[in-house]
Amino acid sequence: MKVILFDLRTSGHHIEYVKYLARCMIEKGDKVYFFTASKDENIERLPLKNGKFEVIYAKEEEAPYKPSETGFWRRNFNMYLSLRKCFRFAKDNEVQIIHLMYLEWNELSLLLSQLLTNYDLPPIFGTMVAPYFNLGKGERSIIKGLYYSLNNVTMKEMLKWNWLEGVFTMSRKNRDMLLSRWGVVGKKKVIAVPDPVEGIGVQVSQSKARQKLGLARGNTIFLFFGELRWEKGPDILLEAAKGMDLRKGNVSVVLAGTPNDIDEESVERYRKSLPGDVEIITKLDFISDEQVPYYYLSSDVVVLPYRKTYKGTSGVLQRAISAMRPVIASNVGQIGEIVRSNGFGVNVEPEDPDSLAGIMSEYHNGDIKIKPEGFKENARMYNERHHWKNMAKKIRNAYKKTLNPTQ
């Protein structure tokens, strides 16, 4: 097969999903093209040295793609232009499948780009990591509500007329929600796949992991990992750090990931109000695949202080489980349910720094345990079910079934 994996973003799970799927397909002898906005450091995570893999850029300049900085109309126009370029590349290179790895908020651009293409296109698939159609009325404006409804209708019609061959989503709950909106049209075309987990990769003790990163061995370490976006609540964690009440010892709050809505200057303002026994340590930069495991292994607890608007699963949660680290997680999206039903830690009400500070303090002071009996076995079984190969195989099988429906 010749397949295009299309995603203009390369941060977080975007590049991870491409990496997993590309690995699987290359092993099977497929030719994989990754079509993205422009070159940036995250591209180095991909199998660039393999002759079966190639990256195609929509733009020549080297800069990360940040849709939040471009505005609604420009973002959609850029998406439309990139899709048209992708379609032309697919035609010229006899590509058999196009897969939009992140379909959310790109539905109208996809429809328009197909309407204005005057040649046949290969089957198109999409992935919806965190379907947003189920945001409550209190979480969106009237205009956004209308926009979401229009996107919902667009998706249903594209599935109905086979302009979209199938939609992958990361849980059965997401699938059920989408089917409740698309009905019979989506029954065979909406496919739940496991939210992928990759093994932590290295086996070192917590003390050695801390030594490698230069972190204090005796402190309790709470880790926030990933891009410091508003939706993920790094400011909520920083506010909670100000309110911690420790009876003994010291705490390090480690923020590791690329700056976005929160940067070093923002963090410095919080540092001025911290209790004397709490410190904030930052690594606000690109973190290589080789370094990632050490941050998780050095931590005591991984914190996911995400806001109410966050509706999906979480690659950070998956990594924490892989590293056998408990979590304190907002009860949002599917994160809360995964943590609660599997005993992976404790849930906290979203956007409540006082509550978060209380749980963090209680954990440090030894008043509560957030790593229950059976944690390791639950994590082991979860990692096995959600291994990245399971996701990749299921997606590739859907491609094959579309190209060879009689097999």
Secondary structure, DSSP 8 states (H G I E B T S, - for coil): -EEEEE-S--STHHHHHHHHHHHHHHHTT-EEEEEESS--GGGGGS-TT-TTEEEEESSSS-----GGGT-HHHHHHHHHHHHHHHHHHHHHTT--EEEES--TT-HHHHHHHHHT--S----EEEEESS--TT--GGGS-HHHHHHHHHHHHHHHHHHHTTSS-EEEESSHHHHHHHHHHHGGGGTTTEEE----B--------HHHHHHHHT--SSSEEEEEES-B-GGG-HHHHHHHHHT---SSS-EEEEEES-BSSS-HHHHHHHHTT--TTEEEEEE-S---TTTHHHHHHH-SEEEE---TT--S--HHHHHHHHTT--EEEES-TTHHHHHHHHT-EEEE-TT-HHHHHHHHHHHHHTS--SS-TTHHHHHHHHHHHTBHHHHHHHHHHHHHHHH-TT-
